[in-house]
Amino acid sequence: MTKNRYFEDFSIGEIIDHATPRTITQGDVSMGLALYGNRHALMSSTPFAKQLGYRDRPLDDVLVFNMIFGKSVPDISTHAIANLGYGEGLFCAPVYCGDTLSARSEVLGLRENKNGKSGIVMVRTHGFKQSFKGGFNQDKVCVLHYVRWVMVHKRDPIKNKNLPDTRS
């Protein structure tokens, strides 16, 4: 079990498969549109999307990012002080209503802060979609990947003081 982790619980190279895939519904799409307000024709008009070669309206990238990010929170940032930054973000494939999203992260680096009370965890997260057609499970397709830096509390600020800097 990887939930509720402190800085000491992470190790470089560790792969974390985030639990509970989520199938995107029309309700998710409608709520995302209401919250984020994207009115771009590609995400709003099926005929326009099909003219551009899409099979249907793809989901807004902000909604996709937030769903994938949300999958990683229980395993990575429950004890976070702050998300310090994001980088190298790339949307790789469109996501459609009915696709099922899942996420996996790899720990890239760890660095204890000078105060000994927290540390920085660097992870790369990949989001995947699975489509189900005709009752058969298709291969997972990467839809998004990004790196983030998270400052995480230590469980015991006294122990492991002055760990070496292991950033990649």
Summary of the structure (lengths in Angstrom):
residues: 168
radius of gyration: 18.4
end to end distance: 25.4
largest distance: 60.9
contacts: 491
relative contact order: 0.23
helix: 24%
strand: 38%
